[in-house]
Amino acid sequence: MDIVEAVRSRKSIRRYKPDPVPKEILSEILAIATRSPSAMNTQPWEITVVAGEVLDKIRKGNVEKLASGAAPNPDVPYKPYEGIYRERQVELAIQIFGLMGIAREDKEKRAEWGQRGFRFFDAPALIILSADKSVDESRASFDIGAISQTICLAALNYGLGTCIEDQATMFSEVVRKFTGIPESKCMVIGIAIGYPDWDFPANKLESKREPVENVATWCGFD
Ligand SMILES: Cc1cc2nc3c(=O)[nH]c(=O)nc-3n(C[C@H](O)[C@H](O)[C@H](O)COP(=O)(O)O)c2cc1C
């Protein structure tokens, strides 16, 4: 696949077919993606690939946590978005809920949607990217961001879809319990991966982008 076509066609997939992804394919994707650049070639990514019963146990554990009203406990803390960033976040929710036919005031359906994310949108596999806590967190996050996009692009070559997900590692204690990822590692992000269910309304989403003139400043050009 042409690289520009791949970048343009990648999108977050929020429902998958149940078909498992062969380990060999996941391994090939990771072999490609580990060619990603990293600061001083430190390659801080530590990759945990989860499927089958273990993944189902994490899904169940996450859903139980949600039902209990427990607060998420991610390794990388985050602060709420403000201003234009909050506006873009809300716009995304409006687009998704519109496609899914979920009314703004329908708290039950909104909660149900939230739960899907914690179930990794029922993907047959999840890739968790962690870094040793000795590595500066913002540096590690940058490099893990680079490999994340490369994983998502490489996945397209195999007919696979992905969704990069903060939600995936938000209940860090659940993920640790079933994967054995130790406390000495910072779980930065998860990527749901599988064969897209193209009939699912939210998978038809075309997320918006600011035009380049709004985000780029040109210096030294005529
Ligand atoms: C760091 C990061 C965290 C994300 N976390 C979530 C998440 O928890 N749940 C979700 O549904 N999508 C998540 N996404 C997907 C974004 O919502 C998505 O990339 C964005 O809306 C642009 O849409 P696109 O990926 O379809 O181009 C995340 C993406 C990134 C890069």
The ligand as an ORCA input file, in Angstrom:
! r2SCAN-3c Opt
* xyz 0 1
  C      -3.070      8.946     22.693
  C      -4.419      8.538     22.144
  C      -5.378      8.050     23.001
  C      -6.630      7.656     22.512
  N      -7.545      7.101     23.374
  C      -8.740      6.712     22.899
  C      -9.666      6.077     23.765
  O      -9.390      5.857     24.948
  N     -10.865      5.694     23.248
  C     -11.183      5.904     21.928
  O     -12.287      5.539     21.517
  N     -10.312      6.477     21.073
  C      -9.099      6.879     21.526
  N      -8.188      7.439     20.674
  C      -8.521      7.594     19.256
  C      -8.794      9.067     18.914
  O     -10.079      9.433     19.385
  C      -8.691      9.235     17.399
  O      -7.373      8.964     16.984
  C      -9.071     10.638     16.939
  O     -10.416     10.902     17.230
  C      -8.858     10.806     15.436
  O      -9.639      9.864     14.733
  P      -8.995      8.780     13.767
  O      -8.035      7.954     14.574
  O     -10.162      7.965     13.298
  O      -8.288      9.509     12.678
  C      -6.930      7.814     21.141
  C      -5.938      8.286     20.273
  C      -4.693      8.632     20.759
  C      -3.635      9.126     19.792
*
